[in-house]
Amino acid sequence: MKWEEFLDQFGNLPVVEPQLVRAGAKNPESVHTQLRRWSNQGKLVKLARGKYVIAEPYRKRELPAEYLANQIVYPSYVSLDYALDYHGLIPEAAQIVTSLTTSRPQKHENPEGRFHYRHLKEGMFWGYYSDTSKGLEIIIAKPEKALLDKFYFLNGPITYDRIEGLRLQNLDEINPQTLTDFAERTGSKKLMKGSSKLVDFRRDFLEEYDIDER
């Protein structure tokens, strides 16, 4: 298959997988070799095993990092610092796309970005939703779940001082009842106590900056 023919058939796909290319190839056995060659030539970017995206300047659409994170490891959802940044809850821009998965922890770094995955037990794998970015569906934690996920991976109790150290902002965007309900759903005393501390912190934050409840 020639490059131009490949672009005609698969150029509109956000992620290209070898088995799809093999289905329409005259010589299916050569597909993996050809994809590796195009990757070495800079025409394709290898995200992970069996997953490629078309490189610039051949790409026909923008690919949000959150979408790529969802595609590299399935099932997974974007959470932790990247989701907190996405929801405007921290001042720093997250440089690593952090996700949670019921699969093993892993890291993937390629020209599209740095994608890190932490293992989360199945009983905690919820609290995410579907959003749209640049015309593509992304799966990302709700702001309240992103905070609880952050607490989940912190060692030791969640104290008022530790919450202050997170440098949270825009806390009027957090729904305290949702946060409390989510914490109770986990059944974790640590997360329930942490959420209670965060609700208190949020109340004090809004009072200090004279922000109305939403």
C-alpha positions as CSV (number, residue, x, y, z in Angstrom):
1,M,0.0,0.0,0.0
2,K,1.3,3.4,-0.9
3,W,1.2,6.3,1.5
4,E,-1.3,8.3,-0.5
5,E,-3.6,5.3,-0.7
6,F,-3.2,4.9,3.1
7,L,-4.2,8.5,3.7
8,D,-7.2,8.2,1.4
9,Q,-8.5,5.2,3.4
10,F,-7.5,6.0,6.9
11,G,-6.6,9.7,7.0
12,N,-9.8,10.7,8.8
13,L,-9.4,8.1,11.6
14,P,-8.0,9.6,14.9
15,V,-6.2,6.4,15.8
16,V,-5.1,3.7,13.3
17,E,-4.8,0.1,14.4
18,P,-3.0,-2.6,12.3
19,Q,-5.8,-5.0,12.2
20,L,-8.0,-2.5,10.5
21,V,-5.4,-1.8,7.9
22,R,-4.8,-5.5,7.4
23,A,-8.5,-6.0,6.6
24,G,-8.3,-4.0,3.4
25,A,-4.7,-4.7,2.4
26,K,-3.8,-6.7,-0.7
27,N,-0.8,-8.1,1.3
28,P,-1.9,-8.3,4.9
29,E,1.4,-9.8,6.1
30,S,3.3,-6.6,5.1
31,V,1.1,-4.2,7.0
32,H,3.1,-4.2,10.3
33,T,6.3,-3.7,8.4
34,Q,4.9,-0.8,6.4
35,L,3.5,0.9,9.5
36,R,6.8,0.6,11.3
37,R,8.5,2.0,8.2
38,W,6.2,5.0,8.1
39,S,6.7,5.5,11.8
40,N,10.5,5.6,11.3
41,Q,10.0,8.1,8.5
42,G,8.0,10.4,10.8
43,K,4.7,9.9,8.9
44,L,3.1,8.0,11.7
45,V,3.4,8.3,15.5
46,K,3.3,5.1,17.5
47,L,1.3,5.8,20.6
48,A,1.6,2.3,22.0
49,R,1.7,-1.3,20.8
50,G,-0.8,-1.5,17.9
51,K,-1.9,2.1,18.0
52,Y,-0.8,4.8,15.7
53,V,-1.8,8.4,14.8
54,I,-1.0,10.2,11.6
55,A,1.8,12.7,12.1
56,E,1.9,16.4,11.2
57,P,1.6,17.8,8.5
58,Y,-0.5,14.9,7.1
59,R,-3.0,14.9,10.0
60,K,-6.5,16.0,9.0
61,R,-7.8,16.7,12.5
62,E,-6.7,17.9,16.0
63,L,-6.2,15.1,18.6
64,P,-6.8,16.2,22.2
65,A,-4.4,14.6,24.7
66,E,-7.3,13.4,26.8
67,Y,-8.6,11.4,23.9
68,L,-5.3,9.9,23.1
69,A,-4.9,8.9,26.8
70,N,-8.2,7.1,26.7
71,Q,-7.2,5.2,23.5
72,I,-3.7,4.2,24.7
73,V,-5.0,2.2,27.6
74,Y,-8.5,0.8,27.9
75,P,-10.3,1.0,30.2
76,S,-9.1,4.2,31.7
77,Y,-10.2,7.7,32.5
78,V,-8.2,10.9,32.9
79,S,-7.9,12.0,36.5
80,L,-5.6,13.3,39.2
81,D,-3.6,16.5,38.5
82,Y,-4.5,16.6,34.8
83,A,-8.2,16.5,35.5
84,L,-7.8,19.1,38.3
85,D,-6.1,21.3,35.7
86,Y,-8.8,20.5,33.2
87,H,-11.5,21.7,35.6
88,G,-9.5,24.8,36.6
89,L,-9.0,23.6,40.2
90,I,-5.3,24.1,40.4
91,P,-3.2,27.0,39.1
92,E,-0.4,24.9,37.4
93,A,-0.7,23.5,33.9
94,A,-0.3,19.7,34.1
95,Q,2.5,18.5,31.8
96,I,1.7,14.8,32.2
97,V,-1.7,13.3,31.2
98,T,-2.5,11.3,34.3
99,S,-5.1,8.5,34.1
100,L,-6.5,5.7,36.2
101,T,-7.1,2.1,35.0
102,T,-8.0,-1.2,36.4
103,S,-5.1,-2.6,34.4
104,R,-1.4,-2.5,35.5
105,P,0.4,0.8,36.1
106,Q,2.3,2.0,33.0
107,K,3.9,4.9,31.2
108,H,3.8,5.9,27.6
109,E,5.9,8.8,26.3
110,N,5.9,9.7,22.6
111,P,5.8,12.8,20.4
112,E,2.2,13.4,21.4
113,G,2.9,13.7,25.1
114,R,3.6,11.9,28.3
115,F,0.8,9.5,29.4
116,H,1.0,8.0,32.9
117,Y,-1.5,5.4,34.3
118,R,-2.0,4.3,37.9
119,H,-3.9,1.2,38.9
120,L,-7.2,1.7,40.6
121,K,-9.2,-1.2,42.0
122,E,-12.5,-1.9,40.2
123,G,-14.6,-0.8,43.2
124,M,-13.2,2.7,42.8
125,F,-13.4,2.8,39.0
126,W,-16.3,5.3,38.6
127,G,-17.1,9.0,38.9
128,Y,-16.1,9.9,35.3
129,Y,-18.1,11.3,32.5
130,S,-18.1,11.8,28.8
131,D,-17.1,15.2,27.5
132,T,-16.2,16.5,24.0
133,S,-12.9,18.1,23.0
134,K,-12.2,19.1,19.4
135,G,-15.0,17.0,18.2
136,L,-13.9,13.8,19.9
137,E,-15.3,12.0,23.0
138,I,-13.1,12.0,26.0
139,I,-13.6,10.2,29.4
140,I,-12.5,12.3,32.4
141,A,-13.2,12.3,36.1
142,K,-15.8,14.6,37.5
143,P,-14.1,17.3,39.6
144,E,-15.2,15.8,42.9
145,K,-13.9,12.4,41.9
146,A,-10.6,13.8,40.7
147,L,-10.1,15.3,44.1
148,L,-11.0,12.0,45.9
149,D,-8.7,10.1,43.5
150,K,-6.0,12.6,44.5
151,F,-6.7,11.9,48.2
152,Y,-6.8,8.1,47.5
153,F,-3.1,8.1,46.4
154,L,-1.8,10.3,49.2
155,N,-0.2,8.5,52.0
156,G,-1.6,9.2,55.5
157,P,-4.6,11.1,56.7
158,I,-6.0,14.1,54.7
159,T,-5.6,17.1,57.0
160,Y,-6.7,20.7,56.6
161,D,-3.0,21.6,56.1
162,R,-2.5,19.0,53.4
163,I,-5.5,20.3,51.5
164,E,-4.2,23.9,51.8
165,G,-0.9,22.6,50.3
166,L,-2.7,21.5,47.2
167,R,-3.2,25.2,46.3
168,L,-6.8,24.6,45.1
169,Q,-8.7,27.3,43.4
170,N,-12.2,27.9,42.0
171,L,-13.7,25.8,44.8
172,D,-17.1,27.3,44.1
173,E,-17.2,24.8,41.2
174,I,-17.1,21.9,43.6
175,N,-20.5,20.5,44.7
176,P,-20.1,19.7,48.4
177,Q,-23.0,17.2,48.4
178,T,-21.6,15.4,45.4
179,L,-18.2,15.2,47.1
180,T,-19.8,13.8,50.3
181,D,-21.9,11.3,48.4
182,F,-18.9,10.1,46.4
183,A,-16.7,9.8,49.5
184,E,-19.4,7.7,51.2
185,R,-19.7,5.5,48.1
186,T,-16.0,4.6,48.4
187,G,-16.6,3.2,52.0
188,S,-13.1,4.6,52.9
189,K,-12.8,6.2,56.3
190,K,-9.8,8.1,55.0
191,L,-11.7,9.5,52.0
192,M,-14.8,10.3,54.1
193,K,-12.8,12.2,56.6
194,G,-10.8,13.9,53.8
195,S,-14.0,15.0,52.0
196,S,-15.3,16.4,55.3
197,K,-12.1,18.4,55.7
198,L,-12.4,19.6,52.1
199,V,-16.0,20.8,52.6
200,D,-14.8,22.8,55.6
201,F,-11.9,24.2,53.6
202,R,-14.2,25.1,50.7
203,R,-16.6,26.9,53.1
204,D,-13.7,28.9,54.6
205,F,-12.3,29.6,51.2
206,L,-15.5,31.0,49.9
207,E,-16.0,33.2,53.0
208,E,-12.5,34.5,52.8
209,Y,-12.8,35.6,49.2
210,D,-16.4,36.6,49.5
211,I,-17.6,34.1,46.8
212,D,-21.2,33.2,46.6
213,E,-22.3,29.6,46.8
214,R,-23.4,28.0,43.5
